[in-house]
């Protein structure tokens, strides 16, 4: 029976829900779906790197041979053989990681959310880089922290500043390899200094490492996890080395924290999909990544070189940019009078898109910065897009 003249629902959102904001990147991606746009905006891996055939074979095998197990509920901490593989891959430089220190997550973004849930109270101090990963700032913001921005330079986060800023903080969040958004890499010396300072303070150090395998010219630098397994929380992901569509990441931490993360995860999604975990393990268990990752590195290195060359050719004096040694991003600094958010609107009219730098800051944003991603754009289009953007910037000088 139809209700006559129903009273409109009154939505009383929680204070936490009222703080929610859409990701600046996700909003920009709606624009970049237009085919005429040359997009340097999304931090998306290139679809050319997705091992479709290998995953198809693995799906067929798992469903044929272990289908009833793969389609059933699984343990909260994840599929045992895959956790063992992760632990073994991280047991380097004398550090032994155990499988019971590994928890699989539904993408590394879930790991960030879970860490926020179990480590952050309202007004807790949380140290972040300047600038930092937007997805982490968004995940942690839900829990009402006081972000403390750690000064950075061309070499990334400056460890010595943590000695003072870290007093009374709940955690420090850092991306040491080809950082999102800047592309910077933390040197071995800075890694060791940061680990030592955090250890003296008793400060948990989160090492988020989704891009570490994507080094262009050398082997990846040592992980901070290997320098202090008892004090570093390591986060990894299969999104950049296989495919983001499987939504599979992991957190490695001491057992007391893993136990709390498991409890928080049980209240969130019970467990990460058993099927995709089994498929990923089937795909990688015999060394597939040893052949696959070098092809990603070569593709991204070529496209990075194409963008660096285009920037040198077309960007006007007064602009500067990072020169990453791996990963997916270049960070551009404009003259201070140019607001990159306003610039974006004009760039879209020229059929070019990027991500303004402001949202990547935990505190005072630097609006004259922007992030460029090059991995999904062919070299010819990179050159065309950078030329258009360079002319637009030059018109503002």
C-alpha atoms as one frame of an Amber mdcrd trajectory, in Angstrom:
protein
   0.000   0.000   0.000   1.330   3.432  -0.932   1.963   5.771   1.997   0.228
   9.099   1.592   2.336  12.233   2.115   5.380  10.582   3.702   7.566  12.815
   5.854  10.931  13.419   4.137  13.747  11.527   5.811  16.017  13.650   7.990
  19.581  12.460   7.525  21.558  13.082  10.712  25.089  12.323   9.601  27.744
  11.590  12.204  30.429  14.175  12.839  32.874  11.814  11.149  30.696  11.608
   8.039  30.381  15.374   7.935  34.168  15.630   7.690  34.298  13.381   4.618
  35.485  14.981   1.405  35.852  13.576  -2.077  39.380  12.851  -3.232  40.659
  15.678  -5.408  42.179  13.101  -7.735  38.972  11.083  -8.085  37.059  14.231
  -8.989  39.640  15.144 -11.628  39.481  11.624 -13.059  35.846  12.245 -13.976
  37.073  14.991 -16.304  39.872  12.898 -17.755  37.471  10.225 -18.992  36.839
  12.516 -21.954  38.787  11.036 -24.888  40.238  14.361 -26.037  41.979  14.981
 -22.689  45.694  14.188 -22.364  45.710  13.197 -18.718  48.729  13.355 -16.446
  46.375  13.251 -13.456  45.683   9.699 -12.334  48.175   7.629 -10.396  47.067
   4.646 -12.445  49.448   1.916 -13.600  49.605   1.370 -17.338  47.102  -1.258
 -18.563  49.855  -2.399 -20.935  51.552  -3.969 -17.906  48.586  -6.071 -16.778
  49.381  -9.822 -17.145  45.926 -10.718 -18.438  46.819 -14.116 -19.895  48.771
 -15.258 -16.840  45.943 -14.254 -14.522  43.400 -15.970 -16.779  45.370 -19.213
 -16.579  45.621 -18.877 -12.801  41.898 -18.183 -12.387  41.054 -21.228 -14.510
  43.414 -23.471 -12.547  42.265 -22.309  -9.110  38.571 -22.566  -9.982  39.053
 -25.971 -11.608  41.204 -27.537  -8.896  40.312 -25.633  -5.700  37.096 -23.860
  -6.568  35.175 -24.727  -3.416  38.001 -23.472  -1.217  38.584 -20.329  -3.272
  34.906 -19.361  -3.200  34.500 -19.907   0.538  35.094 -17.510   3.432  38.748
 -17.268   4.370  40.829 -16.351   7.425  40.987 -12.691   8.401  44.762 -12.462
   8.150  44.799 -13.933   4.653  45.709 -16.950   2.546  48.554 -18.794   4.264
  50.813 -19.559   1.272  50.613 -15.965   0.045  51.444 -14.599   3.503  54.414
 -16.967   3.621  55.547 -15.711   0.182  55.340 -12.092   1.361  57.269 -12.887
   4.543  60.026 -14.663   2.617  60.317 -11.841   0.074  60.840  -9.328   2.892
  63.317 -11.418   4.875  66.411  -9.553   3.638  69.585  -8.020   5.090  69.470
 -10.336   8.089  65.887  -9.483   9.064  63.593 -12.491   9.427  59.914 -11.775
   8.820  57.400 -14.402   9.904  54.136 -15.164   8.117  52.180 -14.377  11.294
  53.431 -10.774  10.997  51.658 -10.404   7.627  48.013  -9.460   7.133  46.482
  -9.274   3.671  44.210  -6.301   2.974  41.696  -5.281   0.341  44.167  -2.928
  -1.293  46.751  -0.943   0.638  44.167   1.808   1.109  42.341  -0.504   3.514
  45.606  -0.936   5.379  45.821   2.825   5.847  42.263   2.961   7.143  42.839
   0.106   9.577  46.033   1.691  10.887  44.101   4.893  11.448  41.411   3.019
  13.362  43.771   1.300  15.766  46.451   3.976  16.248  44.723   7.375  16.044
  42.484   9.081  18.577  40.961  12.538  18.211  43.783  15.140  18.208  46.553
  12.528  18.149  49.769  13.817  16.600  50.512  12.113  13.278  53.703  13.004
  11.423  53.545  13.154   7.622  55.924  14.226   4.886  55.711  17.601   3.144
  53.955  16.899   0.814  52.449  13.448   1.490  50.238  10.854  -0.190  46.714
  12.214  -0.535  45.077   8.817   0.080  46.796   8.508   3.456  45.804  12.019
   4.500  42.222  11.210   3.505  42.191   7.880   5.384  43.748   9.255   8.574
  41.621  12.434   8.567  38.522  10.428   9.460  39.953   9.818  12.934  40.604
  13.475  13.735  44.391  13.627  14.065  46.588  16.683  14.363  48.811  16.401
  11.299  52.389  17.539  11.860  54.226  18.183   8.616  57.858  17.044   8.624
  60.092  19.347   6.556  61.428  17.926   3.296  63.958  18.980   0.691  65.071
  17.590  -2.669  66.272  14.485  -0.854  62.885  13.911   0.730  61.995  13.868
   4.413  64.643  15.399   6.717  65.106  12.855   9.551  66.711  15.193  12.104
  63.527  17.254  12.360  61.646  14.202  13.629  63.642  14.214  16.887  61.698
  17.274  18.051  58.445  16.958  16.119  57.990  13.299  17.039  57.663  13.819
  20.774  54.281  12.417  21.838  53.238  11.448  18.293  51.324   8.244  17.519
  53.145   7.459  14.280  55.162   8.763  11.346  53.957   7.983   7.831  56.543
   7.923   5.031  57.012   6.717   1.454  60.770   6.293   0.970  60.758   5.019
  -2.627  59.747   7.271  -5.552  57.321   9.049  -3.298  53.770   9.899  -4.280
  53.461  12.792  -5.151  57.059  14.007  -5.596  58.904  10.999  -7.006  61.712
  11.585  -4.480  63.735   8.753  -2.951  65.121   8.689   0.580  68.832   7.858
   0.689  70.191   4.908   2.660  71.738   7.334   5.165  68.431   9.125   5.732
  66.577   5.833   6.069  68.932   4.630   8.771  68.808   7.993  10.555  65.010
   8.001  10.467  64.808   4.452  11.802  67.270   5.257  14.598  65.417   8.428
  15.656  62.024   6.703  15.664  63.485   3.822  17.683  64.838   6.228  20.310
  61.455   7.952  20.538  59.461   4.700  20.563  57.623   6.144  17.555  55.980
   3.667  15.128  57.286   4.268  11.605  54.977   3.371   8.711  56.934   2.514
   5.569  54.478   2.625   2.659  56.175   1.042  -0.347  53.883   0.522  -3.357
  56.515   1.677  -5.877  59.695   0.156  -4.464  60.016  -2.487  -7.182  59.779
   0.136  -9.954  63.375   1.350  -9.885  64.622   2.350 -13.349  68.383   2.250
 -13.093  69.434   0.232 -10.052  68.308  -2.266  -7.494  65.892  -0.847  -4.899
  67.451   0.592  -1.747  67.212  -1.364   1.538  63.836  -1.297   3.227  63.538
   0.425   6.574  61.721  -2.714   7.755  65.010  -4.630   7.487  66.719  -2.004
   9.679  64.263  -2.399  12.566  61.584  -5.105  12.113  60.250  -4.447  15.617
  59.583  -0.760  15.059  58.647  -0.394  11.392  55.199  -1.090   9.950  55.611
  -2.049   6.315  52.881  -1.691   3.690  53.000  -3.330   0.262  50.692  -3.809
  -2.691  50.216  -5.881  -5.817  48.459  -2.995  -7.595  51.559  -1.560  -9.291
  53.286  -4.857 -10.151  50.252  -6.937 -11.228  46.972  -5.013 -11.441  44.984
  -2.687  -9.165  41.726  -4.421 -10.078  42.463  -7.354  -7.762  42.544  -4.955
  -4.749  45.257  -6.781  -2.856  47.734  -5.282  -0.428  49.335  -6.234   2.869
  50.578  -4.892   6.191  53.643  -6.289   7.968  53.987  -5.427  11.648  54.827
  -6.842  15.091  52.241  -9.303  16.388  50.533  -7.015  18.970  49.635  -4.573
  16.188  48.671  -7.308  13.696  46.253  -8.747  16.260  44.530  -5.373  16.643
  44.445  -4.852  12.880  42.808  -8.259  12.470  40.111  -7.327  14.973  39.463
  -4.062  13.139  39.358  -5.875   9.802  36.845  -8.407  11.093  34.489  -5.495
  11.722  35.136  -4.115   8.240  35.012  -6.948   5.699  35.769 -10.199   7.610
  38.584 -11.054   5.187  40.126 -10.157   1.852  38.757 -12.148  -1.085  40.108
 -15.691  -0.904  39.808 -16.214  -4.657  42.029 -13.301  -5.656  44.633 -14.179
  -3.024  44.854 -17.738  -4.322  45.044 -16.522  -7.935  47.826 -14.062  -7.148
  49.801 -16.736  -5.312  49.358 -19.154  -8.208  50.609 -16.457 -10.603  53.719
 -15.401  -8.675  54.820 -18.500  -6.750  57.254 -19.764  -9.407  59.089 -16.487
 -10.056  56.827 -14.757 -12.588  57.537 -11.311 -11.102  61.269 -11.710 -11.811
  60.447 -11.606 -15.523  57.442  -9.297 -15.367  58.684  -6.369 -13.258  61.653
  -5.519 -15.557  59.198  -4.964 -18.427  57.272  -2.464 -16.280  60.487  -0.685
 -15.319  61.533  -0.337 -18.967  58.171   1.049 -20.073  57.954   3.556 -17.222
  61.589   4.595 -17.577  61.102   5.401 -21.275  57.975   7.431 -20.552  59.633
   9.242 -17.660  62.533  10.194 -19.923  60.049  11.433 -22.530  58.361  13.696
 -19.983  61.633  15.009 -18.535  62.824  15.839 -22.048  59.527  17.581 -22.862
  59.639  19.568 -19.616  63.162  20.744 -20.418  62.056  21.758 -23.905  58.709
  23.419 -23.250  58.458  24.637 -19.639  59.520  28.241 -19.092  62.259  29.465
 -16.784  61.071  29.925 -13.232  59.622  26.412 -13.107  61.393  23.378 -11.654
  60.673  19.671 -11.311  61.928  16.471  -9.702  63.853  13.839 -11.638  62.635
  10.500 -10.279  64.721   7.342 -10.453  61.638   5.126 -10.456  57.914   5.065
  -9.887  55.220   7.055 -11.642  55.361  10.753 -10.727  57.078  14.071 -11.355
  56.507  17.042  -9.043  56.508  20.521 -10.546  57.040  23.796  -8.701  55.714
  26.926 -10.414  56.372  30.597  -9.668  54.594  31.390  -6.402  51.982  33.660
  -7.972  50.520  30.807 -10.056  47.717  28.850  -8.362  47.728  25.357  -9.854
  44.044  24.791  -9.002  43.060  27.767 -11.149  45.587  26.687 -13.755  43.909
  23.268 -14.009  40.616  24.770 -15.157  42.396  26.529 -18.008  44.487  23.471
 -18.807  41.367  21.343 -19.228  40.170  23.854 -21.806  43.447  23.068 -23.615
  42.633  19.352 -23.220  45.361  18.662 -20.643  44.912  17.551 -17.010  47.138
  17.220 -13.942  46.654  17.154 -10.160  47.099  20.446  -8.257  49.586  20.152
  -5.399  47.566  21.727  -2.577  45.638  18.613  -1.433  48.896  16.720  -0.804
  49.795  18.851   2.214  48.816  17.935   5.765  48.894  21.558   6.835  49.790
  24.728   4.908  49.397  23.875   1.210  51.756  25.172  -1.441  49.319  26.084
  -4.206  52.047  26.718  -6.796  52.836  23.005  -7.126  51.383  20.173  -9.210
  51.809  16.444  -9.831  52.301  14.838 -13.226  51.925  11.114 -13.902  53.432
   9.799 -17.129  52.894   6.038 -17.148  49.563   5.854 -19.005  50.457   8.346
 -21.763  52.494   7.428 -24.891  55.651   9.515 -25.495  54.184  11.449 -28.441
  51.156  12.442 -26.382  53.382  13.295 -23.411  55.274  15.751 -25.591  52.067
  17.237 -26.986  50.473  17.653 -23.557  53.573  19.144 -21.935  53.929  21.617
 -24.806  50.351  22.828 -24.290  50.840  23.077 -20.545  54.162  24.874 -20.938
  52.606  27.518 -23.190  49.793  28.039 -20.682  52.257  28.502 -17.803  54.365
  30.869 -19.886  51.296  33.033 -20.469  51.069  33.577 -16.698  54.603  34.933
 -16.301
